[in-house]
Amino acid sequence: QVHLVESGGGLVQSGGSLRLSCAASGMTISISTMHWYRQVPGKQREWVAQITTAGNTNYANAVKGRFTISRDNDKNTVYLQMNSLRPDDTAVYYCRAALGGVWGQGTQVTVSS
C-alpha cells in the first residue's frame, strides 16, 4: 500500500523559510511526477508545484521565485523549500503522487505577519 507522509510544517514569521518533506513508502517516487498542493479552510485545494520524472519543475504564479520543489530518489522523498513566506501562504500543504493519485495527510504551515 502506498503512503505519503508530509512533515516540516510549522509557525514562521513573514519573510521566513520552511522546508517541507514528503516521504513515500510502497512506491518509488522516481517513476512518478510528484506534486505539492495547499488548501485553506473553506477554499478549494490549490496546486503549488510539480516535479517530473525527468526533474523538470513547474510552479504556480503565486509561489514562483520563492518556492523550490526537489526530489531525492535515494531517500524516496520530495521536498518543498519555501522562502520569503507571506501570511497568504498559510495553508495545509499536501503532496500527491500522479501515479495512482495518492495524497498525503498534509502538514500545516502558518505564516504570521
N, CA and C atoms as an extended XYZ file, in Angstrom:
339
Properties=species:S:1:pos:R:3:atomname:S:1:resname:S:1:resid:I:1 pbc="F F F"
N         0.843       -1.187        0.000 N   GLN     1
C         0.000        0.000        0.000 CA  GLN     1
C         0.890        1.253        0.000 C   GLN     1
N         0.468        2.231       -0.777 N   VAL     2
C         1.251        3.452       -0.921 CA  VAL     2
C         0.884        4.448        0.174 C   VAL     2
N         1.907        5.018        0.781 N   HIS     3
C         1.697        6.069        1.768 CA  HIS     3
C         2.630        7.229        1.470 C   HIS     3
N         2.088        8.440        1.633 N   LEU     4
C         2.886        9.659        1.553 CA  LEU     4
C         2.737       10.380        2.883 C   LEU     4
N         3.847       10.747        3.491 N   VAL     5
C         3.814       11.397        4.795 CA  VAL     5
C         4.555       12.716        4.712 C   VAL     5
N         3.793       13.805        4.889 N   GLU     6
C         4.394       15.134        4.865 CA  GLU     6
C         4.872       15.526        6.266 C   GLU     6
N         5.898       16.330        6.307 N   SER     7
C         6.414       16.872        7.563 CA  SER     7
C         7.122       18.187        7.278 C   SER     7
N         7.453       18.897        8.352 N   GLY     8
C         8.214       20.129        8.203 CA  GLY     8
C         7.408       21.402        8.339 C   GLY     8
N         6.094       21.263        8.461 N   GLY     9
C         5.279       22.455        8.645 CA  GLY     9
C         5.491       23.069       10.016 C   GLY     9
N         4.903       24.242       10.211 N   GLY    10
C         5.026       24.910       11.492 CA  GLY    10
C         4.634       26.362       11.392 C   GLY    10
N         4.979       27.100       12.436 N   LEU    11
C         4.689       28.529       12.509 CA  LEU    11
C         5.963       29.305       12.224 C   LEU    11
N         5.884       30.254       11.313 N   VAL    12
C         7.044       31.054       10.932 CA  VAL    12
C         6.595       32.491       10.706 C   VAL    12
N         7.505       33.414       10.932 N   GLN    13
C         7.177       34.821       10.695 CA  GLN    13
C         7.253       35.146        9.209 C   GLN    13
N         6.539       36.167        8.820 N   SER    14
C         6.583       36.634        7.434 CA  SER    14
C         8.033       36.915        7.030 C   SER    14
N         8.394       36.443        5.842 N   GLY    15
C         9.762       36.578        5.373 CA  GLY    15
C        10.641       35.389        5.688 C   GLY    15
N        10.150       34.486        6.513 N   GLY    16
C        10.920       33.321        6.914 CA  GLY    16
C        10.863       32.191        5.902 C   GLY    16
N        11.471       31.067        6.287 N   SER    17
C        11.574       29.915        5.403 CA  SER    17
C        11.181       28.645        6.132 C   SER    17
N        10.704       27.688        5.364 N   LEU    18
C        10.433       26.341        5.842 CA  LEU    18
C        10.757       25.374        4.717 C   LEU    18
N        11.120       24.157        5.096 N   ARG    19
C        11.283       23.107        4.102 CA  ARG    19
C        10.357       21.960        4.462 C   ARG    19
N         9.449       21.668        3.558 N   LEU    20
C         8.537       20.536        3.730 CA  LEU    20
C         9.135       19.292        3.093 C   LEU    20
N         8.839       18.158        3.702 N   SER    21
C         9.265       16.869        3.166 CA  SER    21
C         8.046       15.984        2.933 C   SER    21
N         8.144       15.138        1.948 N   CYS    22
C         7.106       14.162        1.652 CA  CYS    22
C         7.800       12.818        1.431 C   CYS    22
N         7.704       11.964        2.430 N   ALA    23
C         8.355       10.658        2.363 CA  ALA    23
C         7.367        9.617        1.849 C   ALA    23
N         7.787        8.870        0.861 N   ALA    24
C         6.919        7.867        0.245 CA  ALA    24
C         7.320        6.461        0.677 C   ALA    24
N         6.303        5.625        0.828 N   SER    25
C         6.524        4.199        1.045 CA  SER    25
C         5.534        3.432        0.192 C   SER    25
N         5.937        2.247       -0.221 N   GLY    26
C         5.070        1.437       -1.065 CA  GLY    26
C         5.098        1.821       -2.530 C   GLY    26
N         5.911        2.798       -2.861 N   MET    27
C         6.088        3.203       -4.257 CA  MET    27
C         7.459        3.837       -4.396 C   MET    27
N         7.913        3.933       -5.631 N   THR    28
C         9.184        4.576       -5.929 CA  THR    28
C         8.882        5.897       -6.614 C   THR    28
N         9.253        7.005       -5.963 N   ILE    29
C         8.868        8.307       -6.499 CA  ILE    29
C         9.567        8.627       -7.812 C   ILE    29
N        10.644        7.924       -8.106 N   SER    30
C        11.385        8.234       -9.323 CA  SER    30
C        10.582        7.933      -10.578 C   SER    30
N         9.514        7.156      -10.462 N   ILE    31
C         8.732        6.798      -11.644 CA  ILE    31
C         7.429        7.589      -11.725 C   ILE    31
N         7.276        8.597      -10.878 N   SER    32
C         6.033        9.367      -10.864 CA  SER    32
C         6.330       10.852      -10.807 C   SER    32
N         5.539       11.627      -11.553 N   THR    33
C         5.521       13.064      -11.295 CA  THR    33
C         4.947       13.282       -9.900 C   THR    33
N         5.555       14.175       -9.163 N   MET    34
C         5.116       14.463       -7.805 CA  MET    34
C         4.684       15.920       -7.713 C   MET    34
N         3.632       16.165       -6.941 N   HIS    35
C         3.050       17.497       -6.815 CA  HIS    35
C         2.980       17.921       -5.354 C   HIS    35
N         2.966       19.224       -5.153 N   TRP    36
C         2.560       19.831       -3.897 CA  TRP    36
C         1.312       20.683       -4.155 C   TRP    36
N         0.368       20.571       -3.228 N   TYR    37
C        -0.839       21.381       -3.248 CA  TYR    37
C        -0.969       22.043       -1.878 C   TYR    37
N        -1.887       22.994       -1.787 N   ARG    38
C        -2.198       23.578       -0.482 CA  ARG    38
C        -3.678       23.913       -0.419 C   ARG    38
N        -4.186       23.976        0.802 N   GLN    39
C        -5.614       24.246        0.983 CA  GLN    39
C        -5.848       25.073        2.231 C   GLN    39
N        -6.643       26.099        2.049 N   VAL    40
C        -7.111       26.946        3.146 CA  VAL    40
C        -8.538       26.519        3.464 C   VAL    40
N        -8.908       26.447        4.738 N   PRO    41
C       -10.284       26.050        5.077 CA  PRO    41
C       -11.310       26.870        4.320 C   PRO    41
N       -12.283       26.169        3.735 N   GLY    42
C       -13.338       26.848        3.012 CA  GLY    42
C       -13.019       27.144        1.562 C   GLY    42
N       -11.799       26.826        1.150 N   LYS    43
C       -11.401       27.063       -0.240 CA  LYS    43
C       -10.970       25.768       -0.904 C   LYS    43
N       -10.956       25.784       -2.225 N   GLN    44
C       -10.523       24.596       -2.972 CA  GLN    44
C        -9.027       24.374       -2.811 C   GLN    44
N        -8.651       23.115       -2.920 N   ARG    45
C        -7.235       22.788       -2.884 CA  ARG    45
C        -6.556       23.404       -4.106 C   ARG    45
N        -5.392       24.003       -3.877 N   GLU    46
C        -4.688       24.768       -4.915 CA  GLU    46
C        -3.375       24.076       -5.252 C   GLU    46
N        -3.121       23.903       -6.529 N   TRP    47
C        -1.853       23.310       -6.959 CA  TRP    47
C        -0.725       24.316       -6.746 C   TRP    47
N         0.415       23.837       -6.279 N   VAL    48
C         1.543       24.708       -5.958 CA  VAL    48
C         2.739       24.456       -6.864 C   VAL    48
N         3.110       23.185       -7.008 N   ALA    49
C         4.335       22.896       -7.765 CA  ALA    49
C         4.347       21.432       -8.173 C   ALA    49
N         5.148       21.136       -9.188 N   GLN    50
C         5.338       19.753       -9.604 CA  GLN    50
C         6.772       19.527      -10.036 C   GLN    50
N         7.179       18.274       -9.944 N   ILE    51
C         8.466       17.862      -10.469 CA  ILE    51
C         8.253       16.556      -11.220 C   ILE    51
N         8.719       16.508      -12.462 N   THR    52
C         8.503       15.336      -13.292 CA  THR    52
C         9.577       14.290      -13.031 C   THR    52
N         9.414       13.127      -13.647 N   THR    53
C        10.415       12.078      -13.505 CA  THR    53
C        11.755       12.507      -14.093 C   THR    53
N        11.725       13.426      -15.045 N   ALA    54
C        12.965       13.932      -15.650 CA  ALA    54
C        13.582       15.066      -14.827 C   ALA    54
N        12.875       15.484      -13.774 N   GLY    55
C        13.403       16.552      -12.944 CA  GLY    55
C        12.961       17.948      -13.361 C   GLY    55
N        12.069       18.022      -14.337 N   ASN    56
C        11.560       19.332      -14.739 CA  ASN    56
C        10.547       19.823      -13.709 C   ASN    56
N        10.569       21.116      -13.455 N   THR    57
C         9.714       21.695      -12.418 CA  THR    57
C         8.795       22.770      -12.989 C   THR    57
N         7.643       22.898      -12.364 N   ASN    58
C         6.702       23.961      -12.693 CA  ASN    58
C         6.098       24.476      -11.400 C   ASN    58
N         5.721       25.759      -11.417 N   TYR    59
C         5.212       26.393      -10.205 CA  TYR    59
C         3.976       27.239      -10.505 C   TYR    59
N         3.109       27.348       -9.514 N   ALA    60
C         2.022       28.306       -9.597 CA  ALA    60
C         2.610       29.711       -9.548 C   ALA    60
N         1.946       30.637      -10.216 N   ASN    61
C         2.454       32.010      -10.268 CA  ASN    61
C         2.629       32.599       -8.861 C   ASN    61
N         1.760       32.202       -7.957 N   ALA    62
C         1.785       32.783       -6.609 CA  ALA    62
C         3.053       32.435       -5.837 C   ALA    62
N         3.740       31.371       -6.236 N   VAL    63
C         4.916       30.934       -5.480 CA  VAL    63
C         6.193       30.962       -6.308 C   VAL    63
N         6.077       31.258       -7.585 N   LYS    64
C         7.238       31.242       -8.473 CA  LYS    64
C         8.301       32.209       -7.977 C   LYS    64
N         9.529       31.726       -7.935 N   GLY    65
C        10.629       32.549       -7.465 CA  GLY    65
C        10.852       32.493       -5.968 C   GLY    65
N         9.900       31.915       -5.224 N   ARG    66
C        10.031       31.817       -3.764 CA  ARG    66
C        10.111       30.363       -3.296 C   ARG    66
N         9.438       29.460       -4.001 N   PHE    67
C         9.392       28.052       -3.613 CA  PHE    67
C        10.218       27.234       -4.605 C   PHE    67
N        10.799       26.166       -4.099 N   THR    68
C        11.565       25.253       -4.938 CA  THR    68
C        11.196       23.814       -4.595 C   THR    68
N        10.769       23.066       -5.597 N   ILE    69
C        10.469       21.655       -5.407 CA  ILE    69
C        11.676       20.838       -5.849 C   ILE    69
N        11.964       19.779       -5.107 N   SER    70
C        13.081       18.911       -5.467 CA  SER    70
C        12.760       17.495       -5.012 C   SER    70
N        13.571       16.556       -5.450 N   ARG    71
C        13.357       15.166       -5.063 CA  ARG    71
C        14.687       14.508       -4.788 C   ARG    71
N        14.700       13.587       -3.847 N   ASP    72
C        15.861       12.756       -3.570 CA  ASP    72
C        15.398       11.321       -3.760 C   ASP    72
N        15.708       10.764       -4.909 N   ASN    73
C        15.222        9.425       -5.225 CA  ASN    73
C        15.825        8.367       -4.293 C   ASN    73
N        17.031        8.596       -3.828 N   ASP    74
C        17.650        7.631       -2.903 CA  ASP    74
C        16.889        7.571       -1.578 C   ASP    74
N        16.385        8.724       -1.141 N   LYS    75
C        15.608        8.781        0.105 CA  LYS    75
C        14.110        8.619       -0.150 C   LYS    75
N        13.738        8.516       -1.427 N   ASN    76
C        12.322        8.379       -1.797 CA  ASN    76
C        11.479        9.504       -1.203 C   ASN    76
N        12.012       10.712       -1.294 N   THR    77
C        11.409       11.864       -0.641 CA  THR    77
C        11.379       13.061       -1.594 C   THR    77
N        10.293       13.808       -1.522 N   VAL    78
C        10.141       15.046       -2.274 CA  VAL    78
C        10.138       16.196       -1.268 C   VAL    78
N        10.714       17.314       -1.675 N   TYR    79
C        10.831       18.465       -0.782 CA  TYR    79
C        10.173       19.690       -1.406 C   TYR    79
N         9.784       20.608       -0.556 N   LEU    80
C         9.336       21.920       -0.992 CA  LEU    80
C        10.020       22.951       -0.106 C   LEU    80
N        11.019       23.624       -0.671 N   GLN    81
C        11.698       24.696        0.043 CA  GLN    81
C        10.907       25.971       -0.173 C   GLN    81
N        10.499       26.580        0.925 N   MET    82
C         9.646       27.769        0.846 CA  MET    82
C        10.383       28.937        1.493 C   MET    82
N        10.705       29.934        0.690 N   ASN    83
C        11.394       31.128        1.165 CA  ASN    83
C        10.484       32.348        1.029 C   ASN    83
N        10.876       33.415        1.703 N   SER    84
C        10.120       34.669        1.636 CA  SER    84
C         8.629       34.434        1.877 C   SER    84
N         8.338       33.671        2.906 N   LEU    85
C         6.949       33.296        3.184 CA  LEU    85
C         6.113       34.516        3.551 C   LEU    85
N         4.850       34.451        3.154 N   ARG    86
C         3.900       35.539        3.394 CA  ARG    86
C         2.694       34.976        4.125 C   ARG    86
N         1.932       35.823        4.798 N   PRO    87
C         0.740       35.314        5.502 CA  PRO    87
C        -0.227       34.583        4.581 C   PRO    87
N        -0.314       34.971        3.318 N   ASP    88
C        -1.242       34.278        2.423 CA  ASP    88
C        -0.714       32.925        1.950 C   ASP    88
N         0.463       32.532        2.402 N   ASP    89
C         0.946       31.170        2.177 CA  ASP    89
C         0.423       30.206        3.243 C   ASP    89
N        -0.231       30.738        4.257 N   THR    90
C        -0.786       29.906        5.322 CA  THR    90
C        -1.809       28.932        4.758 C   THR    90
N        -1.599       27.646        5.019 N   ALA    91
C        -2.465       26.599        4.471 CA  ALA    91
C        -1.988       25.251        4.990 C   ALA    91
N        -2.780       24.228        4.722 N   VAL    92
C        -2.313       22.859        4.874 CA  VAL    92
C        -1.701       22.451        3.545 C   VAL    92
N        -0.489       21.946        3.583 N   TYR    93
C         0.236       21.560        2.375 CA  TYR    93
C         0.216       20.049        2.230 C   TYR    93
N        -0.103       19.598        1.015 N   TYR    94
C        -0.221       18.185        0.715 CA  TYR    94
C         0.707       17.815       -0.431 C   TYR    94
N         1.262       16.636       -0.375 N   CYS    95
C         1.930       16.123       -1.559 CA  CYS    95
C         1.057       15.055       -2.202 C   CYS    95
N         1.286       14.877       -3.484 N   ARG    96
C         0.483       13.927       -4.258 CA  ARG    96
C         1.359       13.268       -5.296 C   ARG    96
N         1.179       11.964       -5.430 N   ALA    97
C         1.833       11.220       -6.489 CA  ALA    97
C         0.877       11.111       -7.661 C   ALA    97
N         1.324       11.566       -8.829 N   ALA    98
C         0.474       11.465      -10.012 CA  ALA    98
C         0.161       10.005      -10.328 C   ALA    98
N         1.137        9.141      -10.121 N   LEU    99
C         0.934        7.713      -10.362 CA  LEU    99
C         0.096        7.139       -9.236 C   LEU    99
N        -1.122        6.800       -9.539 N   GLY   100
C        -2.007        6.258       -8.521 CA  GLY   100
C        -2.847        7.300       -7.810 C   GLY   100
N        -2.503        8.568       -7.985 N   GLY   101
C        -3.307        9.634       -7.394 CA  GLY   101
C        -3.344        9.635       -5.885 C   GLY   101
N        -2.256        9.230       -5.263 N   VAL   102
C        -2.219        9.126       -3.802 CA  VAL   102
C        -1.911       10.481       -3.174 C   VAL   102
N        -2.618       10.782       -2.091 N   TRP   103
C        -2.401       12.011       -1.325 CA  TRP   103
C        -1.794       11.686        0.038 C   TRP   103
N        -1.012       12.630        0.540 N   GLY   104
C        -0.569       12.550        1.918 CA  GLY   104
C        -1.621       13.140        2.833 C   GLY   104
N        -1.314       13.163        4.151 N   GLN   105
C        -2.296       13.645        5.120 CA  GLN   105
C        -2.207       15.154        5.349 C   GLN   105
N        -1.137       15.760        4.863 N   GLY   106
C        -0.986       17.204        4.956 CA  GLY   106
C        -0.166       17.652        6.151 C   GLY   106
N         0.418       18.828        6.026 N   THR   107
C         1.164       19.452        7.116 CA  THR   107
C         0.814       20.939        7.137 C   THR   107
N         0.544       21.458        8.330 N   GLN   108
C         0.087       22.833        8.475 CA  GLN   108
C         1.259       23.801        8.412 C   GLN   108
N         1.106       24.829        7.599 N   VAL   109
C         2.056       25.932        7.543 CA  VAL   109
C         1.309       27.206        7.925 C   VAL   109
N         1.817       27.900        8.920 N   THR   110
C         1.207       29.142        9.357 CA  THR   110
C         2.259       30.246        9.335 C   THR   110
N         1.958       31.319        8.617 N   VAL   111
C         2.880       32.441        8.491 CA  VAL   111
C         2.256       33.643        9.180 C   VAL   111
N         2.916       34.139       10.190 N   SER   112
C         2.404       35.287       10.932 CA  SER   112
C         2.958       36.591       10.369 C   SER   112
N         2.160       37.626       10.461 N   SER   113
C         2.580       38.925        9.902 CA  SER   113
C         3.348       39.733       10.928 C   SER   113
